[in-house]
Each structure stands twice: as structure tokens, then as C-alpha cells.
Amino acid sequence: MRLGLISDVHSNFPALEAVLQSLELRGVDAIVCSGDLLGYGPHPQEVIAAVREKNVVCVLGAADVNIAFPFAKTEREGIAEQIIDWTHDQLSPEDLAWLRKLPVTYRMTTPAGRLRSFHGFPYQPEKRFPLSKPTAELLPVFGRLGSDILVSGGSHIPFHRRIDDYWLIDPGSVGMTLGGEPGADAMVLDFEDGSVQVEVLKVPYDIGQTVFDVRAWGLPEIVAEVIHNGGRIELPEED
């Protein structure tokens, strides 16, 4: 079995398209997205259409929740609030209905045990999973969640860690990586004889097209800069 893992697409269709093509070439049997399909980027409708067409299994991320359920959204400062409102207005009633039906956690059985995918923290997409906590603190979490592989989204930086017989994974961000290298993040899990092999992908895509569209729609310039620089923001030099 071969499983594709993605997260944090953030309405970046050229990045998603490139990742889906790359995963298809690798012969994955299924693709799981750990939330935040939408927000920040300029292509919310195209992203929803693509994941539906490719039968990508998706869970709700923090931005998705605020877009799908604006009456209950958490307050955000600055550009996040502006982009969430803009994204909501771009979506059709059908898009919004589909988004509202997404679960906040997804479980599946793999040859290496039970996998659980979620954004941030199970049932709390707005939180962040403590990926770097000591082993002694993390081990009981796998038992409480009844899972052997935990796949969390939200950090925007690829991360995988083996903890005894368990795995803790964040596939990074397809559409808005913060790892310092431009491109789209994704992972592939290969299951063979009960073991897990993790392949970390950095997929090139037409970043210029996304940056152009961010600016064409009048979205905040900082979004274009983060996408263009892979999360590295160039500060102006002092005189």
C-alpha cells in the first residue's frame, strides 16, 4: 500500500495540481489531506473541484471551519480575517455545503496499524499539535487516540518522527510552505511487511502564476511574498 499525504493547500491551485500529478506518478492508492484546503490563496473554487475530482480524503482545518461556518468563526487579526471573508464570497452554495460536510478527523486502517488524520489537534483544528514534545509525554497520546500513525496539519513545515512503534507526521504545506524553500510539500507513506517508509517531497510548480493571481485579486502582498520565498520574508535594509 502506498499513501499520499498533503495538508494546508490554502487555495493554491497550481501547487495542488503539481502535487496531485506527482503523487499519481508515484502510484499512490489514496490521498489524505489534513485540512486547510482554503484560505490565503486565490483559487478556492478550483481547489475544491480538484480534490473532489481526485477523491482526496479531506478533514476540516482552522481556516476551512471559519470559511464554512462564518457565524461561529474565531476572531483573527489582520489579513486572515480579510481573506476568510473574501474566500467565503468566492464559493458557491454547493461548495460551501460540501465544505460543511467534511469531518474534523479521519481514521483508516493501514498495514502498519491505525492512522488518524486531523488538523492542529483532534477535534480542535485551531490548535497546534506539540510535535516536538519529549517521547515520554507523547507516547500516551497514541494510546488515548487509539492510533499508531498520527498525521497532523498546520505547521506548514514537513515533519516526521518515529516514536517507538508509532509515527508522528506533518506533511507540511502544499500551498504556503514555511520551510524556507519555495515549492509544494507532500509526503508518501510506503507500507511493506508492516513497516513504514516515509518519502518527503518538494514539488516544483508555477509559483509565478499563483503570485500573479494573488496580486490580480488584490489579496495582501504578504501572501505573495511568503509563497514566492517559501516562507522567508525579506526585510528591507536599514539606511
C-alpha positions as CSV (number, residue, x, y, z in Angstrom):
1,M,0.0,0.0,0.0
2,R,1.2,3.5,-0.8
3,L,-0.5,6.5,0.7
4,G,-0.1,10.2,-0.3
5,L,-0.3,12.8,2.5
6,I,-0.9,16.5,2.0
7,S,-2.1,19.5,4.0
8,D,-2.5,23.2,4.0
9,V,-3.3,23.7,0.4
10,H,-4.6,27.2,1.1
11,S,-6.4,27.9,-2.2
12,N,-3.2,27.5,-4.2
13,F,-4.3,25.5,-7.3
14,P,-1.1,25.4,-9.3
15,A,0.6,23.9,-6.3
16,L,-2.1,21.4,-5.7
17,E,-2.2,20.4,-9.4
18,A,1.5,19.7,-9.4
19,V,1.3,17.7,-6.2
20,L,-1.6,15.6,-7.4
21,Q,0.3,14.8,-10.6
22,S,3.4,13.9,-8.6
23,L,1.5,11.6,-6.3
24,E,-0.2,10.0,-9.3
25,L,3.1,9.2,-10.9
26,R,4.2,7.6,-7.7
27,G,1.2,5.3,-7.8
28,V,-0.4,6.1,-4.5
29,D,-3.5,4.2,-3.7
30,A,-5.2,7.1,-1.9
31,I,-4.5,10.7,-0.8
32,V,-5.4,12.2,2.6
33,C,-5.4,15.9,3.3
34,S,-5.0,17.1,6.9
35,G,-7.0,20.3,6.5
36,D,-6.9,23.9,5.4
37,L,-7.8,23.4,1.8
38,L,-8.7,27.1,1.7
39,G,-7.6,30.5,3.0
40,Y,-4.8,32.9,1.9
41,G,-4.5,31.8,-1.8
42,P,-6.5,33.0,-4.8
43,H,-8.1,29.7,-6.1
44,P,-10.7,28.4,-3.6
45,Q,-13.2,27.1,-6.2
46,E,-10.5,25.3,-8.3
47,V,-9.0,23.6,-5.2
48,I,-12.4,22.2,-4.1
49,A,-13.1,21.0,-7.6
50,A,-9.7,19.3,-7.9
51,V,-9.9,17.4,-4.6
52,R,-13.4,16.3,-5.3
53,E,-12.5,15.1,-8.8
54,K,-9.5,13.1,-7.4
55,N,-11.4,11.7,-4.4
56,V,-8.9,13.2,-2.0
57,V,-10.0,12.4,1.6
58,C,-10.1,15.8,3.5
59,V,-10.7,17.0,7.0
60,L,-11.5,20.5,8.1
61,G,-8.7,22.9,9.0
62,A,-9.0,26.0,11.1
63,A,-9.4,28.3,8.1
64,D,-11.9,25.9,6.5
65,V,-14.0,26.0,9.6
66,N,-14.1,29.8,9.7
67,I,-15.0,29.9,6.0
68,A,-17.7,27.2,6.2
69,F,-19.2,28.5,9.4
70,P,-18.7,32.3,9.5
71,F,-21.3,32.7,12.2
72,A,-19.1,30.7,14.6
73,K,-15.7,31.7,13.4
74,T,-12.9,32.6,15.8
75,E,-11.7,36.2,15.6
76,R,-8.5,36.7,13.7
77,E,-6.4,39.8,13.3
78,G,-5.2,41.5,10.2
79,I,-5.1,39.8,6.8
80,A,-6.5,36.4,8.0
81,E,-10.0,38.0,8.6
82,Q,-9.9,39.8,5.3
83,I,-9.0,36.7,3.3
84,I,-11.5,34.4,5.1
85,D,-14.3,36.8,4.2
86,W,-13.1,37.1,0.6
87,T,-12.8,33.3,0.2
88,H,-16.3,32.7,1.6
89,D,-17.7,35.2,-1.0
90,Q,-16.0,33.3,-3.9
91,L,-17.6,30.0,-3.1
92,S,-20.9,28.7,-4.5
93,P,-23.6,27.3,-2.2
94,E,-22.6,23.8,-3.4
95,D,-19.0,24.5,-2.5
96,L,-20.0,25.6,1.0
97,A,-22.3,22.7,1.5
98,W,-19.6,20.3,0.6
99,L,-17.1,22.0,2.9
100,R,-19.5,21.9,5.8
101,K,-19.8,18.1,5.5
102,L,-16.1,17.4,5.9
103,P,-15.1,15.7,9.2
104,V,-12.7,17.1,11.7
105,T,-10.8,13.8,11.9
106,Y,-10.4,10.8,9.7
107,R,-9.4,7.3,10.6
108,M,-8.2,4.4,8.4
109,T,-6.5,1.1,8.8
110,T,-3.1,0.6,7.2
111,P,-0.8,-2.4,7.0
112,A,1.2,-0.7,9.9
113,G,-1.8,-0.1,12.1
114,R,-4.4,2.6,12.6
115,L,-3.9,6.0,11.1
116,R,-5.7,9.2,12.2
117,S,-5.6,12.5,10.3
118,F,-6.6,15.8,11.7
119,H,-5.7,19.5,11.6
120,G,-4.0,21.0,14.6
121,F,-5.3,18.7,17.3
122,P,-8.1,16.1,17.1
123,Y,-11.5,17.9,17.2
124,Q,-9.7,21.2,17.7
125,P,-8.4,22.4,14.3
126,E,-7.4,25.8,15.6
127,K,-4.8,24.3,18.0
128,R,-1.3,23.1,17.1
129,F,-0.1,19.6,17.9
130,P,3.0,19.5,20.1
131,L,5.2,17.7,17.6
132,S,8.5,18.3,19.5
133,K,7.4,17.2,23.0
134,P,9.5,14.6,24.7
135,T,8.8,10.9,23.9
136,A,7.6,10.2,27.4
137,E,4.8,12.8,27.0
138,L,3.8,11.8,23.5
139,L,3.6,8.0,24.0
140,P,0.4,8.1,26.0
141,V,-1.3,10.2,23.3
142,F,-1.2,7.4,20.8
143,G,-3.0,5.1,23.2
144,R,-5.6,7.7,24.1
145,L,-6.3,8.3,20.4
146,G,-6.2,4.6,19.5
147,S,-3.8,5.2,16.7
148,D,-0.4,4.0,15.5
149,I,0.2,6.9,13.0
150,L,-0.9,10.4,13.7
151,V,-0.9,12.9,10.8
152,S,-1.4,16.5,11.8
153,G,-1.6,19.6,9.7
154,G,-1.0,23.2,10.5
155,S,2.7,23.7,11.0
156,H,3.4,24.4,7.3
157,I,6.8,22.6,7.7
158,P,7.4,18.9,6.8
159,F,8.0,16.8,9.9
160,H,8.1,13.1,10.6
161,R,9.2,11.3,13.7
162,R,9.2,7.7,14.8
163,I,8.4,7.2,18.5
164,D,8.9,3.6,19.5
165,D,6.5,1.7,17.2
166,Y,4.5,4.8,16.4
167,W,4.7,7.6,13.8
168,L,4.0,11.4,14.2
169,I,3.8,13.2,10.9
170,D,3.0,16.6,9.5
171,P,3.3,16.7,5.7
172,G,4.0,20.4,5.5
173,S,2.1,22.8,3.2
174,V,1.1,22.3,-0.4
175,G,0.3,25.9,-1.0
176,M,2.1,28.0,1.6
177,T,5.2,26.3,2.9
178,L,7.1,28.0,5.7
179,G,10.2,25.7,5.4
180,G,12.4,28.2,3.7
181,E,12.4,26.5,0.3
182,P,9.8,27.5,-2.3
183,G,7.6,24.7,-3.7
184,A,4.8,22.4,-2.6
185,D,5.3,20.0,0.3
186,A,3.9,16.5,0.4
187,M,4.7,13.0,1.7
188,V,4.3,9.4,0.6
189,L,4.0,6.5,3.1
190,D,5.1,3.1,1.8
191,F,3.8,0.2,3.7
192,E,5.8,-3.0,3.3
193,D,5.8,-6.1,5.6
194,G,4.2,-3.9,8.3
195,S,6.9,-1.3,8.2
196,V,6.6,2.4,7.2
197,Q,8.9,4.2,4.8
198,V,8.4,8.0,4.6
199,E,9.3,9.9,1.4
200,V,9.3,13.7,1.8
201,L,8.5,15.6,-1.5
202,K,9.2,19.2,-2.5
203,V,7.3,19.6,-5.8
204,P,8.0,22.5,-8.1
205,Y,5.1,24.4,-9.6
206,D,4.3,27.6,-11.4
207,I,4.8,29.9,-8.4
208,G,4.7,32.9,-10.7
209,Q,1.1,32.2,-11.7
210,T,-0.1,32.0,-8.1
211,V,1.8,35.2,-7.1
212,F,0.3,36.9,-10.2
213,D,-3.2,35.8,-9.2
214,V,-2.8,36.9,-5.6
215,R,-2.0,40.3,-6.8
216,A,-4.6,40.3,-9.5
217,W,-7.3,39.6,-6.9
218,G,-6.0,42.4,-4.7
219,L,-5.1,40.0,-1.8
220,P,-2.5,41.1,0.7
221,E,1.0,41.4,-0.7
222,I,2.5,39.4,2.2
223,V,0.8,36.3,0.8
224,A,2.6,36.7,-2.5
225,E,5.9,37.2,-0.7
226,V,5.5,34.1,1.5
227,I,4.6,31.9,-1.4
228,H,7.4,33.3,-3.6
229,N,10.1,32.9,-0.8
230,G,9.0,29.7,0.8
231,G,8.1,31.5,4.0
232,R,11.3,33.6,4.2
233,I,10.3,37.2,4.4
234,E,13.0,39.6,3.1
235,L,13.1,42.6,5.5
236,P,14.1,46.0,4.0
237,E,17.7,47.1,4.7
238,E,18.1,49.9,7.1
239,D,19.7,53.1,5.9
